[in-house]
């Protein structure tokens, strides 16, 4: 409908996995390299995981387009079946004839498949089984998959298996009864969503492939696409397609941020406010609260100023008597140690509401790191990146904050519905220290009534850009990971440490994850790297609890 209007040859944001539109971000390029490695190298399993819509199926299509001539691929897209059905589907994908007598027999099906693989090996052919949506495999089918890797010669496996699925696949393979299969996985890679910069490049790439000669999306629109899609390619496609349709219906050749929000509203069935609106509403609420307090104060002053003097005299005379009575009662009662007054969070937020906006909170957080924050300038995370820091924005728990062990901005909601951004500077089992007009201790129980888990944290990565590190990868970031984990065990810094992510490094990563209550998958993702940076923090890095660091030595 809108193709001619925008000068396009075809729809740029179709959700079908067309390899021509594959945007090879750094993450996608590494994922594709892992799969190609799985085809070209003999071994056990290769595992690729990623959230829904992150581009796994598109990478599979690109893999099929780059299949070596000596490789034969059996692709299973829906593996939710029994073990005999699974083996029969493999045979059908490879074009192997199966007699009716063998249809229900696992042994007969395995024998037929084994004979075919031996013939293929003798002819110099490689056979690769690719299972998409592998998180749907039943445990008994996964066990049958493991047994297929026993088909081998004296020198190599006859069948290479690539498992592709959602993050639940990692949880499935972590089960104790499947540990034999997990031990045979020679390569793992987790596909994360796109970053802000990659999202913009992804949108422009697809438009160029479709024939666009101008920048149809305004820079602000691209920022909104990232904010509303969180970098998930499938969601990006749906929002952008609807935004183009909206611009066409309004006879506009430029997609604006407002059009993107409208498109996202149609996709998700709810309205989206501009990024700045929550903070504007918070400021407006603060102004209204201040005005109300001023009105109450004026009314109280006027009422007391006009009161008859005769009414104040008895009260004034009674005050010394009351004080004397109080002193006598205190003298009669046993002495008690004076307890420090407990700070009520509601009172603190009311008193210091003017410093719970975005700029005030980030100004404090940047200051803890010795960094400079420019209010009302470039977005805070970009400013952090320019000074060697990284932002992490998550919804978590106090336990997760303790693992990360760095100060954070907590998004609090008071009973009146107003939002506050407050810097958490210290945390123990019972109390949290908040920076609100100075340091104040608040109980964890009270704070949990205001905090639903949203936080923003700064941390200093060992190298940039930050990316997940997994078995089979190599480079300076892998060497940094090995050196850092060795330091935790008291080893001196080894400048000649290996830069290959091998089995020994996987064991070190798993041990660290287990000690810090992280997902034990042997992949040094962002969460693992943040926890590692906190554990090795130098004297200049602010910590929530200095007692939680584990330096070597």
N, C-alpha and C positions, 0 to 999 in steps of 0.2 A: 504493500500500500504506500509506504513512504520512500521506497527505493529511488524512484526518479526525482522526488523532491530534494533528497540529499545527495543525488549523484552517485548512488551506490549500485553495484552490479548484482548483489545478493544480500540477504539478511546477515549482518555481521555478528549477531548475538543469538543465533540458533543454539539450542541446548544439546543438539546431537553432537557426538564426539567426532568431529571432522579433524583429521590430522593436519590439514592445511592451516588450521587456525591455532594450532598448538603454540602457545607462547612459552618459550623456554626460559622461565625465570631461573635463578640459580638453583632453587629447590627442585623445580621440574627437570632441569638438565641433569642434576645428580640422581634423581629418581630414575630417569630413563637410562642413565649410565649403569645403574645397579641392575636393571633388568637386562640390558645388553650383556653385561658381565655374566648374568645367570645363564644366558643362552650360549655364550662362547666358551665358558669355562665349565669343566666337569666338576660336579660337587653334589651337595644335598639340596637344600631348599634356599630360595631367596624370598624374602618377605617385604612387601610394600604395604604400608598402612597410611591412612589419612581420613580426615573427617569427610562427611557427606558433601559432595559437590566441589572438592578441592582439585579435581582433574585426574583422578586415577584412571578412569576408563579411557579418557582421551590419550593418556600416556600409553595405555595398552594398544590402542589403535595405531599410534605412532610406532610402537615397537613392532607390530605386525608388518608395517610398511617398510621397516628396516631389517626384516628377518634375513639372515644370511642364506645363500642358496642351498647350503648343505644342512639346513635346519628345517624340521617339520614341526609345526605347532598344533597342539590340541587345545582349543580354547573352550572352557566351560564357564558360562555366564551365570547360570543358576544352579549352584551345587547343593540345593536343599533336596537331598534324595538319600536312598539307602545305599549301602556299600555295593551290592550287586548292580544297582542302577548306575552308580557312579562309574564302575569299571566298564559297563556296557556303553555308557556315553563316551568314555575315552576311546573305545574301539570304534564307535561310529564316527568320531571326529577324525580319527586316523584312517578311516576307510577300510577297517578290518572286518572281514566277513565273520559272523558268529553264528554257528548252527543253533537251531532251536533247542537242542539237548543241553546246551551250555548256558542258557539264559539265566537260570536260577542258581548256578553253581559258582561260588567264588573261586574255587580251585581251578575249574575249567577256564574261567575268564582270565585269571592270572596267567595260566599256562599259555593261552592263546596270545596274550599281550607280550609275554616274555619271548616267545618265538619270533614275534614281529620285531621286537626291539633288537634281538640278536642279529636278525637279517639286516636291519637298518644300520647297525654298527659295522657289520661286515662290508657294507656298501659305502662306508664313510659318512653316513647320515647321522645327525643328532636329532633326538626327539625331545621336545619340550612340552610339558603340561603347564598351562596357565589357568589358574582358577581365580576368577573374579568373584567378589562378594564372599570371600572365603570365611568370613565370620559366621556364615550360615551353615558351615559344615558341622555335621553331628560328630561327637567325639569318636564314635565307632568308625565313621568314614575317615576321620583324620588318622586313626590308627591304621586303616587300610592304606592310606596315602603313605604313611611311614614305611609300611611293609614293601611298597612299590620301590622305595629307594634301595631295598636289598637286591634288586635286579641289577647285577653288575658283572663285569669281567674282572680279570686280575688287575687291571690298570685303571678302570674308570666306571662310573655309574652309567647305566643304560638309559636312564630317564632323569632329566632335569626338571624340577618342579618349582614353579613361581606362584606364591600365594599372595593375593591382593585383596585387601579388605579394610573395613573401618577399624577404629581403635579397639573395638571389642575383640578383634582377632588376637591382639597382644594379650588381653586378659584370658582368652580361651587357651592360648598356648602356654600360659603361665601355670595352668593346672598341674598338680602333681602327677596325675595319671598320664599326662602328655609330655612329661619331661624328656623322654627319649626322642620324641620328635623335635622338641625345642632345641635340643643339643645338636641336631643335624642342620640347623639353619646357619648357613655360612655368610649370609648378608642380610642386614635389616636396614630399612629406611622408612622414616615417617614424613609424610608430605604435609607441611604446614600451610595455612592460608597465605595469600600474598600480602606484602607490606604495602604501605601507602604509595610509595614510589612505584612498586611493581604493579599495583592496581591501575594506576594511571597509564603506565606503559602497556599493560594488558589491553585496556580499552582502546588505546590508540593503535595498537598492533592489529586488532581485529577489524577496526575501521579501515585501516590501510589495505588489508587483505581483501576486504569487500569493495575496494575501489574509491574510498574517500580521498579527496585531494585537499580538504581544508580541515581545520580543527573544529569539529562539530560540538564537542563538549567543552564548556568553559572551565578554567582551572578550578573555580569554586564548585562546579558540578562534579568534577573528578574527586575532589575531597569528600563531597557528600556521598558519592558512590562507595568510597572506601568505608566511611563511617557507618553507613547503613547496611553494607554487605559484610563488613569485617573481613574483606579480602577473600571471600569464598567465591571461586570463579562461576559456579552455577548461579549463585544469587546475583552476582555482577551482571551476568548475561540477561537474567529476567528483568532486573531493574532498568538496565540500559535499553533493552528492547522496548519496554513500556514508556521510557522517557522519550525515545525517538518518536514513538507514536503520538505522545502528548504534544511534543513540539510541532509535529506535522499538523495535528488537528487545530493548533493555534496559529498556524502559518508562520512559524518561527524557524529560522535556519540555525539557531544557536540554542543548545540545551543548557539551561541555567540550573543553579542549585535548587531553586524552588520547584522546577519541573522534576528534578530527581526525587525530591521529597514526596511530591504528589504521586510519582510512579511507584515509589516504595510503599506509599499508603495503599495504593490499589493492590499491590502484590501481597502485602501482609495483612490487609484488612483493618488498619488503624492509622491514625494520623501521626506524623512525625514533626516535631518542632525543630526549628533551626538550632544549630549547635550552641549558639550563644544564649538562647532563650532561658534555659534553666538558671543560668547565672544572673540574668537580668531579673527574673522573677524573685530570686533570692535577695537581690539588692532592693527591689521594690518592697518586699516583705519587711526587710530591715528598716527601710524608711518609714513604712506604715507603723511598725512597732515603736520606733522612736517618737513619731508624732503622737501616738496614743499615750505613751508614757509621759510626754510633755504635757498633754492635756490633763491627765490625772494629777500631775504635780501642781499645775496651775490651779486646778479646782481645789485641791487639798489646802494650798497656801491661802487662797481667798477665804475658804470656809473657816480656817483657824484664825485668820487675821480679823474677821468680823465677829468672832465669838465674844460674849460678855466677859469682862475681866473677873466678875464675881465667880464665874464657873472655873476659871483657871486657878484662883487662889487656893481653894481647898485641895486641889490636886497638887499644887506646889507645896502646900504644907504637909500633905500626906507623904510626899516622896521621901523626906528624911526618916519619917517613922517607919515606912516600908523598908528602907535600906537598913535601918537599925534592927528591925525584926529579922531581916534576912541574915545579917551578920550574926545575930544571936542563934538563929537556927543552924548556921554553918558551924558555929563554935560547938554546939551540942552534938552535931553529927560527926561520925568518924571521917578523917581526912581521906580523900581519894586522889590518885594521881591525875593530873590534867591531861586529857586526850586531845590531840590535834584536831581541829575542826575538819570534818569530812566535806570535801567539795562536791556539791550537787551539780551534775552535768547540766541540768536544765537552767540553773542559775548562771553557770559559766557561759553557756551559749547565749543567754539573754544579755549578759553584761558585755560580751566580747563579739557580738554578732558581726560587727563591722570588719573583723579580721578573719572571717570564715569564708571569704570569697576566693575565687580561683587564684588571682594574682597574689594575695596575701599568703595563701597556703604554699604555693610554689616558691614564693620568695623565701619563706622560712626553710622549706625542704632543700632548695638549692644552697642556701647559706650553710646548712649542716655539712654539705659536701665541699664547701669552699668554692662554690661555683657562683656565677653571676646570673641573675634572672632579670630580664627586661620586661616589665609589665606592659600589657596591651600590645606586645610585639608579635614576633613569630611564635607559633604554638610551642608550649613548654617542652614537649618531647623532642622537637627539632632543636631547640636551644640546648637541651641536655646532650644530644648527639654531637653537637658542635664542640662540646667540652669533654668529650670522652666518656660520657655517661649514657646509659640506656634506660628507657622507661619500660615498666611492666605494669599493665592495667589488667586487673583480674577481679574475680569474685571468689573469695576464699574464706579462711577461718583464722582464728587466733593461732591455731597450731601451724598453719602455713606461714603466717607472719613470723613465728618463732624460728621456723626452718630457714626462711630467707634472711632474717636477722638484720634488717636495715629499716630505718625510719620510713614511714609511709604516710600518705594523705588518706584519711578515712572519710568516706562520704556518709554523713550522719543525717538522719531525718528526725526532727523534733515532733512532739505531739501535735503542734499546729500545722504540720505539713511542710514546713520550711526545710530546705536543704542547707547543710553546712559542710565545709571542707576543713578538716582539722588535722593537724600534724601530730602523729603518734611518734614520740621520741624514745620511749622505753617501755618494756613489757616484762612482767614476771607472771607467776601462776595466779596471783590474786588481783594485781593492780596494773593499770596502764598510766603512763605519764603523757599528758597532752600539753601542747604549747598553745595556751589561750591567755594572752596577756601575761605570759610567764608560765613556768612549769606548774602543773596541777596534777595530783594523783586522783584517779577515778577508779572505782572498783570495776572489775571485769563484768560482773553481773549487770551493773547499771549501764555500762557502755554497750553491752550486747543488745539492750533494748532500743538503742538508737542506731546501731550499725547492722546492716543486712549483709555485709561481706564485701562490698565494693571498695577497692583501694587502688592507689597509684603509688608505685615505689621506684626509686632510682637505684641503680647499681652500676658498678664499673666492671665491664667485661674484660676478659683476658685478651681478647682480640676482636676485631671488627671487620666485616659485619658478623653478627651473631647468627650461627646456624647450628642445627642439630648435627651431632657427630655420632657415627655408628660404624659397626664393623665393616672393614673393607676400604674405608676412606683413608686418606693420607694428606699430610701437609703440616704447616706451622701450627694450625689450631689443634691438630691431634697431638703434636709434640707438647704444646702448652698444657693440654689436658693430662697427659701422662706425667709431666713434671709436677703439676699441681697435686695430683693424687699421691705421687711419691713423697712430696713434702709433708703431706698429712701423716705419712707413716714414718717420718723422721729422717728420710733420705736427703742427702745433699742435692742441690740442683745440678742435674746432669745435662750439660749443654749438648752432648752427643746422643741424647735420648732418641729412640726410634720415633719417626713421624707416621708410622703405620698403625692403624687401629686393628690390632690383632686380638687373639683370644685372651692373652694376659691382661690387656687393657680393658677388655670387656668384663673380666673378673673384678678388676679394680673398681670400675664404674658400678657394677652390681653391688659390691660390698658397701660403697659409699651411699648408694641409694637405700640400701637396707638399713644402714645406721641412721639415716635422716628421714625415715618413713616416707620415702618417695616411691613412685612406681618402679619396681625392680625389673627393668627390661634391657639393661645394658646399653641403652642409648643415652648419650649425654645431650639431652635436649635443653631448652632454655631454663626450665625449672631446676634441673640438675646443675647447670652452670651457675645460676644465681646462688644456690645453696653452697656450691663450692667456693664462689667468690666471697660469700659471707664467712665461711669457715677459715679462709686464708686472708681475711681482711687485714690490711696494714694499719698503722697507727692513725693515718689520716682518714680512714673510712668510718663513718658513724654507724654504730651498732645499737640494736634494741637491747641486747644483753651481752656484755663483754664476756660473761662466764660461759657463753655458748660457743665461743670460737675454739677451734682445735688445731693449734699450730703444731707443726712437727718439732721434735726435739725433746 
